[in-house]
Amino acid sequence: MKTKSIRMSDELLEAVALVVKEEKIEETTAIRKLITIGFETYVAERYRLGKISLALASRRLGLNQIETLHLFSEHGIKGNLDTDDVMHSLKLLSKV
């Protein structure tokens, strides 16, 4: 693990302090947790907008596709496949 030095606004420091207090965790753990949540939200939004595929989102998050869809559902994001996409995939699978 690498060490990074960052500047944080008073508002962000207060947010970190709130997580530390409520979850009874160390400050560095709270910062990592908040960064992880932010990155997951960023990837989920890119997927929702159709900017990245489920496969790419899964790779970026280090999860399998089922885990990724579960995470996205927690963010209120449904799969972005339509019926045509599913039918096309089924046709490709039936040829294998």
A tleap script that builds the chain and sets N, CA, C and O, in Angstrom:
source leaprc.protein.ff14SB
mol = sequence {
  NMET LYS THR LYS SER ILE ARG MET SER ASP
  GLU LEU LEU GLU ALA VAL ALA LEU VAL VAL
  LYS GLU GLU LYS ILE GLU GLU THR THR ALA
  ILE ARG LYS LEU ILE THR ILE GLY PHE GLU
  THR TYR VAL ALA GLU ARG TYR ARG LEU GLY
  LYS ILE SER LEU ALA LEU ALA SER ARG ARG
  LEU GLY LEU ASN GLN ILE GLU THR LEU HIE
  LEU PHE SER GLU HIE GLY ILE LYS GLY ASN
  LEU ASP THR ASP ASP VAL MET HIE SER LEU
  LYS LEU LEU SER LYS CVAL
}
set mol.1.N position { 0.848 -1.170 0.000 }
set mol.1.CA position { 0.000 0.000 0.000 }
set mol.1.C position { 0.893 1.232 0.000 }
set mol.1.O position { 1.897 1.289 0.711 }
set mol.2.N position { 0.515 2.215 -0.806 }
set mol.2.CA position { 1.293 3.451 -0.885 }
set mol.2.C position { 0.674 4.524 -0.005 }
set mol.2.O position { -0.508 4.465 0.337 }
set mol.3.N position { 1.479 5.489 0.350 }
set mol.3.CA position { 1.023 6.624 1.141 }
set mol.3.C position { 0.892 7.833 0.236 }
set mol.3.O position { 1.777 8.117 -0.571 }
set mol.4.N position { -0.222 8.545 0.376 }
set mol.4.CA position { -0.462 9.781 -0.370 }
set mol.4.C position { -0.787 10.887 0.623 }
set mol.4.O position { -1.426 10.653 1.648 }
set mol.5.N position { -0.349 12.062 0.312 }
set mol.5.CA position { -0.662 13.226 1.131 }
set mol.5.C position { -1.643 14.081 0.352 }
set mol.5.O position { -1.389 14.429 -0.802 }
set mol.6.N position { -2.772 14.424 0.980 }
set mol.6.CA position { -3.773 15.245 0.294 }
set mol.6.C position { -4.229 16.383 1.202 }
set mol.6.O position { -4.155 16.302 2.428 }
set mol.7.N position { -4.697 17.436 0.561 }
set mol.7.CA position { -5.305 18.541 1.308 }
set mol.7.C position { -6.808 18.310 1.316 }
set mol.7.O position { -7.397 17.936 0.302 }
set mol.8.N position { -7.424 18.537 2.479 }
set mol.8.CA position { -8.866 18.327 2.606 }
set mol.8.C position { -9.496 19.564 3.221 }
set mol.8.O position { -8.937 20.189 4.123 }
set mol.9.N position { -10.676 19.902 2.712 }
set mol.9.CA position { -11.403 21.042 3.254 }
set mol.9.C position { -11.914 20.702 4.656 }
set mol.9.O position { -11.978 19.537 5.051 }
set mol.10.N position { -12.268 21.735 5.379 }
set mol.10.CA position { -12.813 21.524 6.722 }
set mol.10.C position { -14.078 20.665 6.663 }
set mol.10.O position { -14.317 19.848 7.553 }
set mol.11.N position { -14.885 20.848 5.619 }
set mol.11.CA position { -16.120 20.075 5.478 }
set mol.11.C position { -15.813 18.583 5.312 }
set mol.11.O position { -16.477 17.739 5.914 }
set mol.12.N position { -14.804 18.263 4.492 }
set mol.12.CA position { -14.431 16.860 4.322 }
set mol.12.C position { -13.852 16.279 5.603 }
set mol.12.O position { -14.126 15.129 5.946 }
set mol.13.N position { -13.060 17.064 6.303 }
set mol.13.CA position { -12.500 16.594 7.571 }
set mol.13.C position { -13.610 16.326 8.589 }
set mol.13.O position { -13.530 15.379 9.370 }
set mol.14.N position { -14.636 17.161 8.573 }
set mol.14.CA position { -15.784 16.938 9.459 }
set mol.14.C position { -16.524 15.664 9.076 }
set mol.14.O position { -16.986 14.926 9.947 }
set mol.15.N position { -16.640 15.402 7.766 }
set mol.15.CA position { -17.291 14.174 7.300 }
set mol.15.C position { -16.501 12.946 7.761 }
set mol.15.O position { -17.085 11.961 8.211 }
set mol.16.N position { -15.191 13.010 7.649 }
set mol.16.CA position { -14.343 11.908 8.102 }
set mol.16.C position { -14.512 11.716 9.603 }
set mol.16.O position { -14.649 10.587 10.076 }
set mol.17.N position { -14.502 12.806 10.347 }
set mol.17.CA position { -14.656 12.723 11.802 }
set mol.17.C position { -16.000 12.100 12.185 }
set mol.17.O position { -16.089 11.355 13.162 }
set mol.18.N position { -17.022 12.401 11.428 }
set mol.18.CA position { -18.337 11.830 11.681 }
set mol.18.C position { -18.311 10.310 11.492 }
set mol.18.O position { -18.849 9.571 12.318 }
set mol.19.N position { -17.691 9.848 10.414 }
set mol.19.CA position { -17.577 8.409 10.157 }
set mol.19.C position { -16.747 7.737 11.256 }
set mol.19.O position { -17.096 6.654 11.726 }
set mol.20.N position { -15.661 8.373 11.658 }
set mol.20.CA position { -14.816 7.842 12.732 }
set mol.20.C position { -15.646 7.649 13.999 }
set mol.20.O position { -15.599 6.597 14.637 }
set mol.21.N position { -16.394 8.668 14.344 }
set mol.21.CA position { -17.180 8.633 15.577 }
set mol.21.C position { -18.307 7.609 15.499 }
set mol.21.O position { -18.485 6.809 16.417 }
set mol.22.N position { -19.066 7.633 14.408 }
set mol.22.CA position { -20.233 6.757 14.304 }
set mol.22.C position { -19.859 5.289 14.132 }
set mol.22.O position { -20.560 4.413 14.638 }
set mol.23.N position { -18.782 5.011 13.437 }
set mol.23.CA position { -18.410 3.627 13.179 }
set mol.23.C position { -17.296 3.125 14.089 }
set mol.23.O position { -16.925 1.952 14.057 }
set mol.24.N position { -16.770 4.042 14.903 }
set mol.24.CA position { -15.705 3.691 15.840 }
set mol.24.C position { -14.532 3.022 15.120 }
set mol.24.O position { -14.088 1.931 15.476 }
set mol.25.N position { -14.051 3.726 14.091 }
set mol.25.CA position { -12.911 3.245 13.317 }
set mol.25.C position { -11.845 4.323 13.280 }
set mol.25.O position { -12.093 5.476 13.631 }
set mol.26.N position { -10.652 3.928 12.847 }
set mol.26.CA position { -9.556 4.889 12.755 }
set mol.26.C position { -9.796 5.858 11.604 }
set mol.26.O position { -10.523 5.553 10.659 }
set mol.27.N position { -9.181 7.022 11.698 }
set mol.27.CA position { -9.348 8.056 10.670 }
set mol.27.C position { -8.922 7.564 9.283 }
set mol.27.O position { -9.623 7.807 8.301 }
set mol.28.N position { -7.793 6.882 9.198 }
set mol.28.CA position { -7.329 6.404 7.892 }
set mol.28.C position { -8.299 5.386 7.299 }
set mol.28.O position { -8.513 5.362 6.087 }
set mol.29.N position { -8.879 4.554 8.142 }
set mol.29.CA position { -9.868 3.578 7.684 }
set mol.29.C position { -11.115 4.288 7.162 }
set mol.29.O position { -11.686 3.884 6.149 }
set mol.30.N position { -11.533 5.339 7.853 }
set mol.30.CA position { -12.696 6.111 7.419 }
set mol.30.C position { -12.439 6.782 6.075 }
set mol.30.O position { -13.320 6.810 5.215 }
set mol.31.N position { -11.251 7.314 5.894 }
set mol.31.CA position { -10.907 7.969 4.621 }
set mol.31.C position { -10.920 6.948 3.490 }
set mol.31.O position { -11.477 7.212 2.424 }
set mol.32.N position { -10.310 5.782 3.713 }
set mol.32.CA position { -10.309 4.733 2.686 }
set mol.32.C position { -11.732 4.291 2.366 }
set mol.32.O position { -12.070 4.066 1.204 }
set mol.33.N position { -12.560 4.168 3.393 }
set mol.33.CA position { -13.954 3.755 3.196 }
set mol.33.C position { -14.701 4.767 2.337 }
set mol.33.O position { -15.416 4.390 1.409 }
set mol.34.N position { -14.538 6.041 2.642 }
set mol.34.CA position { -15.231 7.080 1.883 }
set mol.34.C position { -14.729 7.165 0.443 }
set mol.34.O position { -15.516 7.409 -0.471 }
set mol.35.N position { -13.447 6.969 0.236 }
set mol.35.CA position { -12.902 6.968 -1.124 }
set mol.35.C position { -13.453 5.774 -1.901 }
set mol.35.O position { -13.807 5.906 -3.072 }
set mol.36.N position { -13.525 4.620 -1.261 }
set mol.36.CA position { -14.065 3.429 -1.914 }
set mol.36.C position { -15.522 3.643 -2.313 }
set mol.36.O position { -15.917 3.312 -3.431 }
set mol.37.N position { -16.306 4.185 -1.417 }
set mol.37.CA position { -17.717 4.462 -1.713 }
set mol.37.C position { -17.822 5.440 -2.881 }
set mol.37.O position { -18.660 5.272 -3.767 }
set mol.38.N position { -16.979 6.448 -2.877 }
set mol.38.CA position { -16.981 7.420 -3.969 }
set mol.38.C position { -16.625 6.785 -5.300 }
set mol.38.O position { -17.245 7.095 -6.317 }
set mol.39.N position { -15.629 5.895 -5.311 }
set mol.39.CA position { -15.228 5.239 -6.555 }
set mol.39.C position { -16.322 4.300 -7.043 }
set mol.39.O position { -16.614 4.259 -8.238 }
set mol.40.N position { -16.929 3.546 -6.131 }
set mol.40.CA position { -18.035 2.669 -6.516 }
set mol.40.C position { -19.182 3.470 -7.126 }
set mol.40.O position { -19.782 3.054 -8.117 }
set mol.41.N position { -19.475 4.608 -6.533 }
set mol.41.CA position { -20.534 5.474 -7.052 }
set mol.41.C position { -20.163 6.009 -8.426 }
set mol.41.O position { -21.013 6.075 -9.314 }
set mol.42.N position { -18.917 6.387 -8.611 }
set mol.42.CA position { -18.439 6.893 -9.902 }
set mol.42.C position { -18.586 5.824 -10.988 }
set mol.42.O position { -19.107 6.102 -12.068 }
set mol.43.N position { -18.131 4.611 -10.703 }
set mol.43.CA position { -18.221 3.527 -11.679 }
set mol.43.C position { -19.683 3.197 -11.966 }
set mol.43.O position { -20.054 2.979 -13.119 }
set mol.44.N position { -20.507 3.161 -10.935 }
set mol.44.CA position { -21.931 2.870 -11.116 }
set mol.44.C position { -22.590 3.915 -12.018 }
set mol.44.O position { -23.404 3.574 -12.875 }
set mol.45.N position { -22.246 5.150 -11.828 }
set mol.45.CA position { -22.827 6.225 -12.647 }
set mol.45.C position { -22.361 6.110 -14.095 }
set mol.45.O position { -23.153 6.324 -15.012 }
set mol.46.N position { -21.096 5.779 -14.315 }
set mol.46.CA position { -20.590 5.583 -15.688 }
set mol.46.C position { -21.341 4.442 -16.372 }
set mol.46.O position { -21.663 4.524 -17.557 }
set mol.47.N position { -21.618 3.376 -15.616 }
set mol.47.CA position { -22.374 2.251 -16.146 }
set mol.47.C position { -23.810 2.671 -16.453 }
set mol.47.O position { -24.333 2.355 -17.522 }
set mol.48.N position { -24.447 3.380 -15.523 }
set mol.48.CA position { -25.835 3.824 -15.704 }
set mol.48.C position { -25.981 4.668 -16.966 }
set mol.48.O position { -26.980 4.573 -17.679 }
set mol.49.N position { -24.979 5.489 -17.230 }
set mol.49.CA position { -25.012 6.359 -18.401 }
set mol.49.C position { -24.644 5.625 -19.694 }
set mol.49.O position { -24.701 6.202 -20.780 }
set mol.50.N position { -24.270 4.362 -19.570 }
set mol.50.CA position { -23.889 3.589 -20.749 }
set mol.50.C position { -22.494 3.903 -21.255 }
set mol.50.O position { -22.159 3.580 -22.394 }
set mol.51.N position { -21.678 4.531 -20.420 }
set mol.51.CA position { -20.314 4.891 -20.812 }
set mol.51.C position { -19.349 3.723 -20.701 }
set mol.51.O position { -18.324 3.693 -21.382 }
set mol.52.N position { -19.676 2.747 -19.832 }
set mol.52.CA position { -18.847 1.556 -19.688 }
set mol.52.C position { -19.755 0.330 -19.616 }
set mol.52.O position { -20.925 0.426 -19.245 }
set mol.53.N position { -19.199 -0.813 -19.975 }
set mol.53.CA position { -19.947 -2.070 -19.942 }
set mol.53.C position { -19.934 -2.658 -18.535 }
set mol.53.O position { -19.167 -2.232 -17.670 }
set mol.54.N position { -20.789 -3.632 -18.332 }
set mol.54.CA position { -20.802 -4.338 -17.054 }
set mol.54.C position { -19.468 -5.038 -16.828 }
set mol.54.O position { -18.946 -5.043 -15.712 }
set mol.55.N position { -18.917 -5.629 -17.883 }
set mol.55.CA position { -17.626 -6.323 -17.761 }
set mol.55.C position { -16.527 -5.354 -17.315 }
set mol.55.O position { -15.737 -5.673 -16.427 }
set mol.56.N position { -16.481 -4.180 -17.929 }
set mol.56.CA position { -15.460 -3.196 -17.555 }
set mol.56.C position { -15.690 -2.680 -16.142 }
set mol.56.O position { -14.741 -2.526 -15.374 }
set mol.57.N position { -16.941 -2.412 -15.796 }
set mol.57.CA position { -17.256 -1.955 -14.436 }
set mol.57.C position { -16.801 -2.999 -13.423 }
set mol.57.O position { -16.226 -2.659 -12.389 }
set mol.58.N position { -17.060 -4.268 -13.721 }
set mol.58.CA position { -16.659 -5.351 -12.819 }
set mol.58.C position { -15.155 -5.405 -12.647 }
set mol.58.O position { -14.653 -5.558 -11.533 }
set mol.59.N position { -14.435 -5.278 -13.758 }
set mol.59.CA position { -12.963 -5.291 -13.673 }
set mol.59.C position { -12.459 -4.125 -12.832 }
set mol.59.O position { -11.581 -4.292 -11.986 }
set mol.60.N position { -13.017 -2.952 -13.070 }
set mol.60.CA position { -12.560 -1.775 -12.311 }
set mol.60.C position { -12.824 -1.923 -10.820 }
set mol.60.O position { -12.034 -1.462 -9.995 }
set mol.61.N position { -13.935 -2.566 -10.473 }
set mol.61.CA position { -14.297 -2.721 -9.067 }
set mol.61.C position { -13.683 -3.962 -8.430 }
set mol.61.O position { -13.736 -4.128 -7.212 }
set mol.62.N position { -13.102 -4.832 -9.251 }
set mol.62.CA position { -12.524 -6.060 -8.719 }
set mol.62.C position { -13.573 -7.043 -8.237 }
set mol.62.O position { -13.345 -7.797 -7.291 }
set mol.63.N position { -14.735 -7.031 -8.901 }
set mol.63.CA position { -15.843 -7.912 -8.532 }
set mol.63.C position { -16.245 -8.747 -9.742 }
set mol.63.O position { -15.897 -8.416 -10.875 }
set mol.64.N position { -16.988 -9.842 -9.493 }
set mol.64.CA position { -17.560 -10.535 -10.637 }
set mol.64.C position { -18.830 -9.790 -11.055 }
set mol.64.O position { -19.283 -8.888 -10.352 }
set mol.65.N position { -19.397 -10.166 -12.189 }
set mol.65.CA position { -20.518 -9.395 -12.733 }
set mol.65.C position { -21.763 -9.481 -11.857 }
set mol.65.O position { -22.512 -8.508 -11.768 }
set mol.66.N position { -22.001 -10.608 -11.215 }
set mol.66.CA position { -23.159 -10.730 -10.316 }
set mol.66.C position { -22.988 -9.799 -9.121 }
set mol.66.O position { -23.928 -9.104 -8.736 }
set mol.67.N position { -21.791 -9.782 -8.530 }
set mol.67.CA position { -21.520 -8.890 -7.401 }
set mol.67.C position { -21.666 -7.430 -7.811 }
set mol.67.O position { -22.171 -6.605 -7.050 }
set mol.68.N position { -21.215 -7.125 -9.029 }
set mol.68.CA position { -21.316 -5.750 -9.529 }
set mol.68.C position { -22.767 -5.339 -9.696 }
set mol.68.O position { -23.148 -4.238 -9.298 }
set mol.69.N position { -23.589 -6.216 -10.284 }
set mol.69.CA position { -25.013 -5.909 -10.437 }
set mol.69.C position { -25.686 -5.735 -9.080 }
set mol.69.O position { -26.560 -4.883 -8.924 }
set mol.70.N position { -25.282 -6.540 -8.097 }
set mol.70.CA position { -25.838 -6.397 -6.746 }
set mol.70.C position { -25.457 -5.039 -6.158 }
set mol.70.O position { -26.301 -4.352 -5.582 }
set mol.71.N position { -24.194 -4.655 -6.301 }
set mol.71.CA position { -23.741 -3.352 -5.814 }
set mol.71.C position { -24.523 -2.230 -6.495 }
set mol.71.O position { -24.975 -1.290 -5.841 }
set mol.72.N position { -24.677 -2.340 -7.816 }
set mol.72.CA position { -25.404 -1.311 -8.553 }
set mol.72.C position { -26.860 -1.239 -8.118 }
set mol.72.O position { -27.435 -0.152 -8.051 }
set mol.73.N position { -27.458 -2.386 -7.822 }
set mol.73.CA position { -28.857 -2.369 -7.376 }
set mol.73.C position { -28.983 -1.642 -6.037 }
set mol.73.O position { -30.006 -1.015 -5.761 }
set mol.74.N position { -27.939 -1.728 -5.205 }
set mol.74.CA position { -27.934 -0.981 -3.944 }
set mol.74.C position { -27.885 0.522 -4.199 }
set mol.74.O position { -28.325 1.312 -3.364 }
set mol.75.N position { -27.348 0.915 -5.351 }
set mol.75.CA position { -27.301 2.321 -5.761 }
set mol.75.C position { -28.556 2.706 -6.558 }
set mol.75.O position { -28.672 3.835 -7.034 }
set mol.76.N position { -29.495 1.756 -6.698 }
set mol.76.CA position { -30.721 2.027 -7.437 }
set mol.76.C position { -30.543 1.976 -8.945 }
set mol.76.O position { -31.354 2.528 -9.689 }
set mol.77.N position { -29.485 1.315 -9.398 }
set mol.77.CA position { -29.201 1.239 -10.831 }
set mol.77.C position { -29.509 -0.168 -11.310 }
set mol.77.O position { -28.977 -1.151 -10.795 }
set mol.78.N position { -30.380 -0.242 -12.309 }
set mol.78.CA position { -30.719 -1.527 -12.893 }
set mol.78.C position { -29.810 -1.774 -14.078 }
set mol.78.O position { -29.152 -0.858 -14.572 }
set mol.79.N position { -29.777 -3.012 -14.528 }
set mol.79.CA position { -28.986 -3.352 -15.699 }
set mol.79.C position { -29.392 -2.485 -16.885 }
set mol.79.O position { -30.553 -2.092 -17.002 }
set mol.80.N position { -28.442 -2.188 -17.759 }
set mol.80.CA position { -28.759 -1.323 -18.900 }
set mol.80.C position { -28.920 -2.117 -20.195 }
set mol.80.O position { -28.764 -1.579 -21.291 }
set mol.81.N position { -29.235 -3.410 -20.050 }
set mol.81.CA position { -29.499 -4.219 -21.231 }
set mol.81.C position { -30.983 -4.169 -21.551 }
set mol.81.O position { -31.829 -4.204 -20.657 }
set mol.82.N position { -31.285 -4.085 -22.841 }
set mol.82.CA position { -32.686 -4.167 -23.230 }
set mol.82.C position { -32.951 -5.548 -23.826 }
set mol.82.O position { -32.042 -6.373 -23.919 }
set mol.83.N position { -34.179 -5.793 -24.222 }
set mol.83.CA position { -34.573 -7.100 -24.739 }
set mol.83.C position { -33.740 -7.506 -25.943 }
set mol.83.O position { -33.350 -8.667 -26.061 }
set mol.84.N position { -33.463 -6.572 -26.829 }
set mol.84.CA position { -32.658 -6.881 -28.016 }
set mol.84.C position { -31.261 -7.368 -27.631 }
set mol.84.O position { -30.737 -8.303 -28.237 }
set mol.85.N position { -30.662 -6.734 -26.626 }
set mol.85.CA position { -29.337 -7.153 -26.163 }
set mol.85.C position { -29.365 -8.587 -25.640 }
set mol.85.O position { -28.482 -9.387 -25.945 }
set mol.86.N position { -30.390 -8.899 -24.850 }
set mol.86.CA position { -30.504 -10.235 -24.272 }
set mol.86.C position { -30.724 -11.274 -25.369 }
set mol.86.O position { -30.093 -12.331 -25.360 }
set mol.87.N position { -31.611 -10.978 -26.306 }
set mol.87.CA position { -31.899 -11.912 -27.395 }
set mol.87.C position { -30.649 -12.145 -28.247 }
set mol.87.O position { -30.378 -13.274 -28.655 }
set mol.88.N position { -29.903 -11.102 -28.509 }
set mol.88.CA position { -28.673 -11.227 -29.285 }
set mol.88.C position { -27.681 -12.134 -28.555 }
set mol.88.O position { -27.060 -12.999 -29.173 }
set mol.89.N position { -27.533 -11.943 -27.263 }
set mol.89.CA position { -26.621 -12.771 -26.470 }
set mol.89.C position { -27.066 -14.230 -26.469 }
set mol.89.O position { -26.233 -15.130 -26.575 }
set mol.90.N position { -28.373 -14.472 -26.349 }
set mol.90.CA position { -28.880 -15.838 -26.348 }
set mol.90.C position { -28.625 -16.510 -27.692 }
set mol.90.O position { -28.289 -17.693 -27.734 }
set mol.91.N position { -28.779 -15.767 -28.799 }
set mol.91.CA position { -28.498 -16.323 -30.115 }
set mol.91.C position { -27.026 -16.691 -30.244 }
set mol.91.O position { -26.688 -17.742 -30.789 }
set mol.92.N position { -26.160 -15.829 -29.745 }
set mol.92.CA position { -24.724 -16.128 -29.798 }
set mol.92.C position { -24.394 -17.366 -28.969 }
set mol.92.O position { -23.584 -18.196 -29.380 }
set mol.93.N position { -25.020 -17.487 -27.810 }
set mol.93.CA position { -24.766 -18.645 -26.944 }
set mol.93.C position { -25.282 -19.939 -27.580 }
set mol.93.O position { -24.666 -20.994 -27.431 }
set mol.94.N position { -26.390 -19.858 -28.274 }
set mol.94.CA position { -26.965 -21.077 -28.867 }
set mol.94.C position { -26.092 -21.602 -30.007 }
set mol.94.O position { -26.204 -22.772 -30.374 }
set mol.95.N position { -25.227 -20.760 -30.572 }
set mol.95.CA position { -24.344 -21.171 -31.661 }
set mol.95.C position { -23.090 -21.861 -31.167 }
set mol.95.O position { -22.367 -22.482 -31.946 }
set mol.96.N position { -22.831 -21.753 -29.879 }
set mol.96.CA position { -21.592 -22.320 -29.307 }
set mol.96.C position { -21.740 -23.804 -29.084 }
set mol.96.O position { -20.807 -24.453 -28.611 }
savepdb mol mol.pdb
quit
